[in-house]
Amino acid sequence: MTQPARIDLGLARRVLDIEAAAIAALVGRLGAEFEKAVQILLDCRGRVIVTGMGKSGIICRKIAATLSSTGTPAFFLHPAEAVHGDLGVLQADDVVVALSNSGETEELLRVLETIKRIGARLIAVTGDAGSTLAVAADVALDCHVSEEACPMNLVPTASTAAALALGDALAMTLFVAKGFRQEDFASIHPGGKLGKRLMRLEQVMHIAHARPVVRAATPMPEVMAEMSRKGFGMACVIDEGDGLIGVITDGDLRRRLIAGRQGDVPSLLDLTAADVMTDQPITLSRGTLAVEALRLMEARKITSIVVVNGDRQVEGVVHLHDLWRTQLV
């Protein structure tokens, strides 16, 4: 019977320690060169082209994806494919970010001449500041590691972890410098959990003729007809200037009917919207995150909420079921 392999947790912990130390060592190296690299990316009027071979190429794909998802158009260019025609995508207003631990990767060096001839800017991320790639670059970022996490010090591990972390540092510094906002992020992440978390009420609210709206002087039979037609279990009450002054809910109707039967108030059907409405209703703006609205509605135990503009005019109505259907939580 084959003996089970021995799992060396000590080695696994050492791998993590080495990679963590490699990333931590980058902190003290950030300075003028890093700032220059971010400025080059800020000034870029074209695309950011990230390129590297092997394991570095895989890291490049992640960096390009992170840049694209935070408002900087970027894509990965395989350097071997580049010299067989793909360099045609490169333009003078692009910025090339090239990753190579040695700085002497043959496939990368073969594209340097074209990059320089076209006039694109070049940022190198390398472990050797004196390498051919570093010397040719407009700015070279020092990403050297003292050792790989591989027991034989061969497999790219600490070096790729450090390169990925440095790419993240570039991307995050860049998107803050650009003034990238939550709404910008949401607009390019419409799907998945991130997109749902950043969804705004304007994306789910019912607008125009779907809104249940009545005037303050509207007789209650007409109010109830409007509530039935629109199906929200409520109606927005507006004044002559179209500003929201109150809401009428199914609960308000039940309370008035009970009071009418007890003879405490006039019959519900003899009243107007202004007589029955609840004034100072809870409202939100169209830019409110849908998840914030969901929390508020569940906490206040309300099923619909009115979306208003700065003049208190009704822009839309959101029902609790609309938010549940988006699977925000």
C-alpha positions as CSV (number, residue, x, y, z in Angstrom):
1,M,0.0,0.0,0.0
2,T,1.4,3.4,-1.0
3,Q,2.3,5.6,2.0
4,P,0.6,9.0,2.0
5,A,2.9,11.9,1.1
6,R,4.0,14.0,4.0
7,I,2.6,17.5,3.9
8,D,5.2,20.1,5.0
9,L,3.2,22.9,6.6
10,G,6.5,24.5,7.6
11,L,7.4,24.9,4.0
12,A,4.0,26.4,3.2
13,R,4.4,28.9,5.9
14,R,7.9,29.8,4.7
15,V,6.5,30.4,1.2
16,L,4.0,32.9,2.6
17,D,6.6,34.5,4.8
18,I,9.0,35.0,1.9
19,E,6.3,36.4,-0.4
20,A,5.0,38.7,2.3
21,A,8.6,40.0,2.9
22,A,9.1,40.6,-0.8
23,I,6.0,42.7,-1.0
24,A,6.8,44.6,2.2
25,A,10.2,45.4,0.9
26,L,8.6,47.4,-1.9
27,V,7.2,50.0,0.5
28,G,10.6,51.6,1.2
29,R,11.4,51.8,-2.6
30,L,8.5,53.9,-3.6
31,G,9.5,57.4,-4.4
32,A,10.2,59.7,-7.3
33,E,10.3,56.9,-9.9
34,F,7.0,55.6,-8.8
35,E,5.5,59.1,-8.9
36,K,6.9,59.6,-12.4
37,A,5.3,56.3,-13.5
38,V,1.9,57.3,-12.2
39,Q,2.2,60.7,-14.0
40,I,3.1,59.0,-17.3
41,L,-0.1,56.9,-16.9
42,L,-2.1,60.0,-16.0
43,D,-0.9,61.8,-19.1
44,C,-1.6,58.8,-21.3
45,R,-4.0,59.7,-24.1
46,G,-4.1,56.3,-25.6
47,R,-4.2,52.8,-24.1
48,V,-2.0,51.2,-21.5
49,I,-0.4,48.0,-23.0
50,V,0.9,45.6,-20.5
51,T,3.4,43.0,-21.7
52,G,5.5,40.2,-20.3
53,M,6.4,36.5,-20.9
54,G,5.6,33.4,-19.0
55,K,4.6,33.9,-15.4
56,S,5.2,37.6,-15.8
57,G,2.7,37.5,-18.6
58,I,0.0,36.1,-16.4
59,I,0.7,38.9,-13.9
60,C,0.4,41.4,-16.8
61,R,-3.1,40.1,-17.6
62,K,-4.2,40.8,-14.0
63,I,-2.7,44.3,-14.0
64,A,-4.3,45.1,-17.3
65,A,-7.7,43.9,-16.0
66,T,-7.3,46.0,-12.8
67,L,-6.5,49.1,-14.8
68,S,-9.4,48.6,-17.1
69,S,-11.8,48.1,-14.3
70,T,-10.7,51.3,-12.6
71,G,-11.1,53.6,-15.6
72,T,-7.8,53.2,-17.5
73,P,-8.2,51.4,-20.9
74,A,-5.6,48.7,-20.8
75,F,-4.9,45.3,-22.4
76,F,-2.3,42.5,-22.4
77,L,0.0,42.1,-25.4
78,H,1.9,38.9,-25.7
79,P,5.5,39.9,-26.7
80,A,6.1,36.8,-28.8
81,E,2.9,37.6,-30.8
82,A,3.8,41.2,-30.9
83,V,6.8,40.6,-33.2
84,H,4.6,38.6,-35.5
85,G,2.2,41.4,-36.3
86,D,0.4,42.3,-33.1
87,L,2.7,45.4,-32.7
88,G,0.3,47.0,-35.1
89,V,-1.9,47.9,-32.2
90,L,0.8,50.2,-30.7
91,Q,0.4,53.9,-31.2
92,A,2.4,56.9,-30.2
93,D,0.0,58.1,-27.5
94,D,0.1,54.6,-25.8
95,V,2.0,53.7,-22.6
96,V,3.7,50.3,-22.5
97,V,4.2,48.6,-19.1
98,A,6.8,45.8,-19.4
99,L,7.4,43.2,-16.8
100,S,10.6,41.1,-16.6
101,N,12.3,40.0,-13.5
102,S,15.7,39.7,-15.3
103,G,15.1,42.7,-17.6
104,E,16.7,40.6,-20.3
105,T,13.7,38.6,-21.6
106,E,14.5,38.1,-25.3
107,E,11.0,38.5,-26.5
108,L,10.6,41.8,-24.7
109,L,13.9,43.2,-25.9
110,R,12.8,42.5,-29.5
111,V,9.9,44.9,-29.2
112,L,11.9,47.8,-27.6
113,E,13.0,49.2,-31.0
114,T,9.5,49.5,-32.2
115,I,8.3,51.0,-29.0
116,K,11.0,53.7,-29.2
117,R,10.5,54.3,-33.0
118,I,6.7,54.8,-32.6
119,G,7.3,57.1,-29.6
120,A,5.2,55.3,-27.0
121,R,6.3,55.8,-23.4
122,L,7.8,52.8,-21.6
123,I,7.5,51.8,-17.9
124,A,9.6,48.9,-16.8
125,V,8.9,46.7,-13.8
126,T,12.1,44.7,-13.2
127,G,14.3,43.1,-10.7
128,D,17.5,44.4,-12.2
129,A,17.9,48.2,-12.4
130,G,20.9,47.9,-14.7
131,S,19.2,45.6,-17.2
132,T,18.6,46.4,-20.9
133,L,14.9,46.8,-20.3
134,A,15.4,49.2,-17.3
135,V,17.9,51.3,-19.1
136,A,15.7,51.7,-22.2
137,A,12.6,52.6,-20.2
138,D,11.3,56.1,-19.5
139,V,11.0,55.0,-15.9
140,A,12.1,51.7,-14.3
141,L,10.4,50.5,-11.1
142,D,12.7,48.4,-8.8
143,C,10.9,45.1,-8.1
144,H,13.8,42.9,-7.1
145,V,13.4,40.2,-4.4
146,S,16.2,38.7,-2.3
147,E,15.0,35.1,-3.0
148,E,12.1,33.2,-4.5
149,A,9.8,31.2,-2.3
150,C,10.7,28.1,-4.3
151,P,12.9,25.7,-2.2
152,M,15.3,25.6,-5.2
153,N,15.1,29.4,-5.7
154,L,14.0,28.8,-9.3
155,V,10.2,29.0,-9.7
156,P,8.9,32.6,-10.0
157,T,7.0,33.0,-6.8
158,A,8.1,35.9,-4.6
159,S,9.1,37.9,-7.8
160,T,5.6,37.5,-9.3
161,A,3.9,38.3,-6.1
162,A,5.9,41.5,-5.7
163,A,5.2,42.4,-9.4
164,L,1.5,41.9,-8.9
165,A,1.5,44.0,-5.7
166,L,3.4,46.8,-7.4
167,G,0.9,46.7,-10.3
168,D,-1.9,47.0,-7.8
169,A,-0.2,50.0,-6.2
170,L,0.1,51.7,-9.6
171,A,-3.5,51.1,-10.5
172,M,-4.9,52.2,-7.1
173,T,-2.8,55.3,-7.0
174,L,-3.7,56.1,-10.5
175,F,-7.5,55.8,-10.1
176,V,-7.5,58.0,-7.0
177,A,-5.4,60.6,-8.8
178,K,-8.0,60.5,-11.6
179,G,-10.8,61.2,-9.2
180,F,-12.5,57.9,-10.1
181,R,-15.8,57.6,-8.2
182,Q,-18.2,54.9,-7.1
183,E,-20.6,55.8,-9.8
184,D,-17.8,55.4,-12.4
185,F,-17.0,52.0,-11.0
186,A,-20.6,51.0,-11.1
187,S,-21.0,52.0,-14.7
188,I,-18.3,49.6,-15.9
189,H,-19.3,46.8,-13.5
190,P,-23.0,46.4,-14.3
191,G,-22.9,42.6,-13.7
192,G,-22.0,40.5,-10.7
193,K,-21.9,41.2,-7.0
194,L,-19.9,44.4,-7.4
195,G,-22.3,45.9,-9.9
196,K,-25.3,45.1,-7.7
197,R,-23.7,46.6,-4.6
198,L,-23.1,49.9,-6.5
199,M,-26.5,50.0,-8.2
200,R,-28.3,53.4,-7.8
201,L,-32.0,53.9,-7.3
202,E,-32.3,55.6,-10.7
203,Q,-31.6,52.2,-12.2
204,V,-34.5,50.4,-10.5
205,M,-37.1,53.1,-9.8
206,H,-40.5,53.3,-11.6
207,I,-40.8,56.6,-13.5
208,A,-43.2,58.7,-15.6
209,H,-46.7,57.2,-15.9
210,A,-45.8,54.3,-13.6
211,R,-45.6,56.6,-10.6
212,P,-48.8,56.7,-8.4
213,V,-49.3,60.5,-8.1
214,V,-52.3,62.5,-7.0
215,R,-53.1,66.1,-6.1
216,A,-53.8,67.3,-2.6
217,A,-57.4,68.0,-3.5
218,T,-58.0,64.7,-5.3
219,P,-61.1,62.9,-3.8
220,M,-60.3,59.7,-2.1
221,P,-62.3,57.4,-4.5
222,E,-59.9,58.7,-7.3
223,V,-56.9,58.3,-5.0
224,M,-57.8,54.6,-4.3
225,A,-58.3,54.1,-8.0
226,E,-54.8,55.4,-8.7
227,M,-53.3,53.2,-6.0
228,S,-55.0,50.2,-7.5
229,R,-53.9,51.0,-11.1
230,K,-50.2,51.5,-10.2
231,G,-50.0,48.6,-7.7
232,F,-47.6,50.0,-5.2
233,G,-49.9,50.1,-2.2
234,M,-49.4,53.8,-2.0
235,A,-49.7,57.1,-3.7
236,C,-47.6,60.3,-3.7
237,V,-49.5,63.5,-2.9
238,I,-48.2,66.6,-4.6
239,D,-49.0,70.3,-4.4
240,E,-49.8,72.8,-7.2
241,G,-46.0,73.2,-7.8
242,D,-45.7,69.4,-8.2
243,G,-43.7,69.2,-5.0
244,L,-44.2,66.1,-2.7
245,I,-46.2,67.0,0.4
246,G,-47.2,63.5,1.6
247,V,-48.0,59.9,0.9
248,I,-51.0,57.7,1.3
249,T,-50.5,54.0,2.0
250,D,-52.7,51.0,2.3
251,G,-52.2,51.3,6.1
252,D,-53.5,54.9,6.1
253,L,-56.7,53.6,4.3
254,R,-57.2,50.9,6.8
255,R,-56.8,53.2,9.8
256,R,-59.3,55.7,8.3
257,L,-61.8,53.0,7.5
258,I,-61.7,51.8,11.1
259,A,-61.9,55.3,12.5
260,G,-64.9,56.0,10.2
261,R,-66.8,52.9,11.4
262,Q,-66.3,54.1,15.0
263,G,-67.8,57.5,14.1
264,D,-64.6,59.4,15.0
265,V,-64.0,61.0,11.6
266,P,-66.0,61.6,8.3
267,S,-66.3,58.7,5.9
268,L,-63.1,57.9,4.0
269,L,-64.9,58.4,0.7
270,D,-65.9,61.9,1.6
271,L,-62.3,63.0,2.2
272,T,-59.5,64.3,-0.1
273,A,-55.9,63.1,-0.4
274,A,-54.7,66.0,1.9
275,D,-57.0,64.8,4.6
276,V,-55.6,61.2,4.7
277,M,-52.0,61.6,3.7
278,T,-49.0,61.2,6.0
279,D,-46.9,64.4,5.7
280,Q,-43.1,64.5,5.7
281,P,-42.6,61.0,4.2
282,I,-39.2,59.4,3.9
283,T,-37.6,60.2,0.6
284,L,-34.3,59.5,-1.2
285,S,-32.5,60.9,-4.2
286,R,-31.9,59.0,-7.4
287,G,-28.2,58.7,-6.7
288,T,-28.7,56.7,-3.5
289,L,-27.2,53.3,-3.5
290,A,-29.9,50.7,-3.9
291,V,-28.4,48.6,-1.0
292,E,-28.7,51.7,1.3
293,A,-32.4,52.0,0.3
294,L,-33.0,48.4,1.0
295,R,-31.5,48.6,4.5
296,L,-33.6,51.7,5.3
297,M,-36.9,50.2,4.0
298,E,-36.3,47.0,5.9
299,A,-35.4,48.9,9.1
300,R,-38.5,51.2,8.8
301,K,-40.7,48.4,7.7
302,I,-41.9,50.2,4.6
303,T,-42.6,48.6,1.2
304,S,-42.2,51.6,-1.1
305,I,-40.1,54.8,-1.1
306,V,-40.3,58.0,-3.1
307,V,-37.4,59.3,-5.1
308,V,-37.3,63.1,-5.3
309,N,-35.1,65.8,-6.8
310,G,-33.8,68.9,-5.1
311,D,-37.2,70.6,-5.6
312,R,-39.0,67.8,-3.9
313,Q,-40.6,66.8,-7.2
314,V,-41.3,63.1,-7.6
315,E,-38.9,61.4,-9.9
316,G,-39.8,57.8,-9.2
317,V,-41.0,55.2,-6.8
318,V,-39.1,52.1,-5.7
319,H,-40.8,49.0,-4.3
320,L,-39.2,46.7,-1.8
321,H,-39.7,43.8,-4.3
322,D,-37.7,45.7,-6.9
323,L,-34.7,45.6,-4.5
324,W,-35.2,42.0,-3.4
325,R,-35.2,40.9,-7.1
326,T,-31.7,42.5,-7.6
327,Q,-30.3,40.2,-4.9
328,L,-28.4,43.0,-3.3
329,V,-27.5,41.0,-0.2
